[in-house]
Amino acid sequence: MPDWTHCLCRISFVVDLQHYLTVLAGQIVIPLLVATMLCVNDDKVATSQIFSTMLFVCGMATLLQALVGSRSVDSTYSLLRRTEILIQL
């Protein structure tokens, strides 16, 4: 293999790792914010159910985007304000 392919593999690995850590951080922060909005920070069972639901929904969204394609322009963080408004109703 030429030398430049090893360089591309290393760059690809670093970029993939950065993307993975960004997605993981989003999947941890958002359930914590939702748990705070619901005032269930101290309840470990409720917080774990929120985490489980978040991971399941992210998995289903990934599967749907892989099969159909992404046509949504909303990010997960943009839905937090709407979620907060619905919780306050």
ROSE-4610 file (N, C-alpha, C; in Angstrom, 1 decimal, always signed):
// ROSE-4610
residu = [M/M/M/P/P/P/D/D/D/W/W/W/T/T/T/H/H/H/C/C/C/L/L/L/C/C/C/R/R/R/I/I/I/S/S/S/F/F/F/V/V/V/V/V/V/D/D/D/L/L/L/Q/Q/Q/H/H/H/Y/Y/Y/L/L/L/T/T/T/V/V/V/L/L/L/A/A/A/G/G/G/Q/Q/Q/I/I/I/V/V/V/I/I/I/P/P/P/L/L/L/L/L/L/V/V/V/A/A/A/T/T/T/M/M/M/L/L/L/C/C/C/V/V/V/N/N/N/D/D/D/D/D/D/K/K/K/V/V/V/A/A/A/T/T/T/S/S/S/Q/Q/Q/I/I/I/F/F/F/S/S/S/T/T/T/M/M/M/L/L/L/F/F/F/V/V/V/C/C/C/G/G/G/M/M/M/A/A/A/T/T/T/L/L/L/L/L/L/Q/Q/Q/A/A/A/L/L/L/V/V/V/G/G/G/S/S/S/R/R/R/S/S/S/V/V/V/D/D/D/S/S/S/T/T/T/Y/Y/Y/S/S/S/L/L/L/L/L/L/R/R/R/R/R/R/T/T/T/E/E/E/I/I/I/L/L/L/I/I/I/Q/Q/Q/L/L/L]
num = [1/1/1/2/2/2/3/3/3/4/4/4/5/5/5/6/6/6/7/7/7/8/8/8/9/9/9/10/10/10/11/11/11/12/12/12/13/13/13/14/14/14/15/15/15/16/16/16/17/17/17/18/18/18/19/19/19/20/20/20/21/21/21/22/22/22/23/23/23/24/24/24/25/25/25/26/26/26/27/27/27/28/28/28/29/29/29/30/30/30/31/31/31/32/32/32/33/33/33/34/34/34/35/35/35/36/36/36/37/37/37/38/38/38/39/39/39/40/40/40/41/41/41/42/42/42/43/43/43/44/44/44/45/45/45/46/46/46/47/47/47/48/48/48/49/49/49/50/50/50/51/51/51/52/52/52/53/53/53/54/54/54/55/55/55/56/56/56/57/57/57/58/58/58/59/59/59/60/60/60/61/61/61/62/62/62/63/63/63/64/64/64/65/65/65/66/66/66/67/67/67/68/68/68/69/69/69/70/70/70/71/71/71/72/72/72/73/73/73/74/74/74/75/75/75/76/76/76/77/77/77/78/78/78/79/79/79/80/80/80/81/81/81/82/82/82/83/83/83/84/84/84/85/85/85/86/86/86/87/87/87/88/88/88/89/89/89]
x = [+0.8/+0.0/+0.9/+0.5/+1.2/+1.2/+2.1/+2.2/+1.0/+0.5/-0.6/-1.9/-2.1/-3.3/-3.2/-2.0/-2.0/-2.3/-1.9/-2.2/-3.8/-4.4/-5.8/-6.6/-6.1/-6.7/-6.6/-5.5/-5.3/-6.3/-6.3/-7.2/-8.7/-9.0/-10.4/-10.7/-9.8/-10.1/-10.3/-9.5/-9.6/-10.9/-11.3/-12.6/-13.7/-13.7/-14.7/-14.8/-13.7/-13.7/-14.3/-14.0/-14.5/-16.1/-16.5/-18.0/-18.7/-18.1/-18.6/-18.7/-17.7/-17.7/-18.7/-18.9/-19.9/-21.3/-21.6/-22.9/-23.2/-22.1/-22.3/-22.6/-21.9/-22.1/-23.6/-24.1/-25.4/-26.4/-26.1/-27.0/-27.0/-26.0/-25.9/-26.5/-26.2/-26.6/-28.1/-28.7/-30.1/-31.0/-30.8/-31.6/-31.4/-30.2/-30.0/-30.8/-30.9/-31.7/-33.2/-33.6/-35.0/-35.4/-34.5/-34.7/-34.8/-34.0/-34.0/-35.3/-35.8/-37.1/-38.3/-38.2/-39.2/-39.1/-38.0/-37.7/-37.5/-36.9/-36.6/-35.1/-34.3/-32.9/-32.5/-33.2/-32.8/-33.4/-34.4/-35.0/-34.2/-33.3/-32.5/-33.2/-34.4/-35.1/-35.7/-36.3/-36.9/-35.8/-34.6/-33.6/-33.0/-32.9/-32.5/-33.5/-34.8/-35.8/-35.7/-35.4/-35.2/-34.0/-32.9/-31.7/-32.0/-32.8/-33.1/-34.0/-34.9/-35.8/-35.0/-34.1/-33.3/-32.4/-31.8/-30.9/-31.7/-32.9/-33.8/-34.2/-34.7/-35.1/-34.0/-32.8/-31.6/-31.3/-31.4/-31.2/-32.2/-33.4/-34.5/-34.3/-33.9/-33.7/-32.5/-31.5/-30.3/-30.7/-31.5/-31.9/-32.8/-33.7/-34.6/-33.8/-32.8/-32.0/-31.1/-30.7/-29.9/-30.7/-32.0/-32.8/-33.5/-34.0/-34.8/-33.9/-33.1/-32.3/-32.8/-32.0/-32.3/-32.9/-34.1/-34.7/-35.1/-34.6/-35.0/-33.8/-34.2/-33.2/-33.1/-34.0/-34.0/-32.9/-32.2/-31.3/-31.9/-31.3/-31.9/-32.0/-31.0/-31.0/-32.1/-32.5/-33.6/-34.9/-35.0/-36.3/-36.4/-35.3/-35.4/-36.3/-36.4/-37.3/-38.7/-39.0/-40.4/-40.8/-39.8/-40.1/-40.3/-39.6/-39.8/-41.2/-41.6/-42.9/-44.0/-43.8/-44.9/-44.9/-43.7/-43.7/-44.4/-44.3/-45.0/-46.5/-47.0/-48.5/-49.2]
y = [-1.2/+0.0/+1.2/+2.3/+3.5/+4.2/+5.0/+5.7/+6.6/+7.2/+8.1/+7.5/+6.2/+5.5/+5.3/+5.1/+5.0/+6.3/+7.4/+8.7/+8.9/+8.5/+8.7/+7.9/+6.7/+5.8/+6.4/+7.0/+7.6/+8.8/+9.6/+10.8/+10.4/+9.4/+8.9/+8.3/+7.7/+7.1/+8.3/+9.3/+10.5/+11.2/+11.4/+12.1/+11.2/+9.9/+9.0/+9.0/+9.0/+9.0/+10.3/+11.4/+12.7/+12.7/+12.2/+12.1/+11.3/+10.1/+9.2/+9.9/+10.6/+11.3/+12.4/+13.1/+14.2/+13.6/+12.5/+11.9/+11.3/+10.7/+10.2/+11.3/+12.4/+13.5/+14.0/+14.1/+14.5/+13.5/+12.3/+11.3/+11.2/+11.8/+11.8/+13.1/+14.2/+15.5/+15.7/+15.3/+15.6/+14.8/+13.5/+12.9/+13.5/+14.0/+14.7/+16.0/+16.7/+18.0/+17.7/+16.6/+16.3/+15.8/+15.1/+14.6/+15.8/+16.8/+18.0/+18.8/+18.8/+19.5/+18.8/+17.4/+16.6/+16.5/+17.1/+17.1/+15.7/+14.8/+13.4/+13.2/+14.2/+14.0/+13.0/+12.9/+12.0/+10.6/+10.5/+9.2/+8.4/+7.5/+6.8/+5.9/+5.4/+4.5/+5.4/+6.5/+7.4/+7.9/+8.3/+8.8/+7.7/+6.4/+5.3/+5.0/+5.2/+5.0/+6.0/+7.3/+8.3/+8.0/+7.6/+7.2/+6.0/+5.0/+3.9/+4.3/+5.1/+5.6/+6.4/+7.3/+8.1/+7.2/+6.2/+5.3/+4.5/+4.0/+3.3/+4.2/+5.4/+6.4/+6.8/+7.0/+7.3/+6.1/+4.9/+3.7/+3.6/+3.8/+3.8/+4.9/+6.1/+7.2/+6.9/+6.3/+6.0/+4.9/+3.9/+2.9/+3.6/+4.4/+5.1/+6.0/+6.7/+7.6/+6.7/+5.6/+4.7/+4.1/+3.8/+3.2/+4.2/+5.3/+6.2/+7.5/+7.9/+9.1/+10.2/+11.2/+12.2/+13.4/+13.8/+15.0/+16.0/+15.8/+16.6/+17.6/+18.9/+19.9/+20.2/+19.7/+19.9/+19.1/+19.7/+18.9/+18.5/+17.6/+17.2/+18.3/+19.2/+20.3/+21.3/+21.4/+22.4/+21.9/+20.6/+20.1/+20.2/+20.6/+20.7/+21.8/+22.9/+24.0/+23.6/+22.9/+22.4/+21.3/+20.5/+19.5/+20.2/+21.2/+22.0/+22.6/+23.1/+23.8/+22.7/+21.5/+20.5/+20.0/+19.9/+19.5/+20.4/+21.7/+22.7/+22.8/+22.2/+22.2/+21.5]
z = [+0.0/+0.0/+0.0/-0.7/-0.7/+0.7/+0.9/+2.2/+2.5/+1.5/+1.7/+2.2/+1.9/+2.4/+3.9/+4.5/+5.9/+6.6/+6.0/+6.5/+6.5/+5.3/+5.2/+6.2/+6.5/+7.5/+8.9/+9.2/+10.5/+10.7/+9.6/+9.7/+9.8/+9.0/+9.0/+10.4/+11.1/+12.4/+13.4/+13.3/+14.2/+14.0/+12.8/+12.5/+12.9/+12.7/+13.2/+14.7/+15.4/+16.9/+17.4/+16.7/+17.1/+16.9/+15.8/+15.6/+16.6/+16.9/+17.9/+19.3/+19.7/+21.0/+21.0/+19.9/+19.8/+20.0/+19.3/+19.4/+20.8/+21.3/+22.7/+23.7/+23.6/+24.5/+24.4/+23.1/+22.9/+23.5/+23.5/+24.0/+25.6/+26.2/+27.6/+28.2/+27.5/+28.0/+27.9/+26.8/+26.6/+27.6/+27.9/+28.9/+30.3/+30.6/+31.9/+31.9/+30.8/+30.8/+30.9/+30.2/+30.3/+31.7/+32.4/+33.7/+34.7/+34.4/+35.2/+35.0/+33.8/+33.5/+34.2/+34.3/+34.9/+36.4/+37.0/+38.4/+38.9/+38.2/+38.6/+38.7/+39.0/+39.1/+40.1/+41.3/+42.3/+42.1/+41.3/+41.0/+40.0/+40.4/+39.4/+38.4/+38.9/+38.0/+36.8/+37.2/+36.1/+35.2/+35.7/+34.9/+34.0/+34.5/+33.6/+32.6/+32.8/+31.8/+30.7/+31.1/+30.1/+29.2/+29.9/+29.1/+28.1/+28.6/+27.8/+26.6/+26.9/+25.8/+24.8/+25.3/+24.4/+23.5/+24.0/+23.2/+22.2/+22.6/+21.7/+20.5/+20.9/+19.8/+18.9/+19.4/+18.6/+17.7/+18.2/+17.3/+16.2/+16.5/+15.5/+14.5/+14.9/+14.0/+13.1/+13.6/+12.8/+11.8/+12.2/+11.2/+10.1/+10.5/+9.6/+8.6/+9.1/+8.3/+7.3/+7.8/+6.9/+5.8/+6.1/+5.1/+4.2/+4.7/+3.9/+3.6/+4.5/+4.2/+5.2/+5.4/+6.3/+5.6/+5.9/+5.3/+6.4/+7.6/+8.7/+8.9/+9.2/+9.4/+10.9/+11.7/+13.2/+13.8/+14.7/+15.5/+16.8/+17.6/+18.8/+19.8/+19.8/+20.7/+20.5/+19.2/+18.9/+19.4/+19.7/+20.2/+21.7/+22.4/+23.9/+24.3/+23.7/+24.1/+23.9/+22.8/+22.6/+23.7/+24.0/+25.1/+26.4/+26.7/+28.0/+28.0/+26.9/+26.8/+27.0/+26.4/+26.6/+28.0/+28.7/+30.1/+31.0/+30.7/+31.5/+31.4/+30.4/+30.2/+31.3]
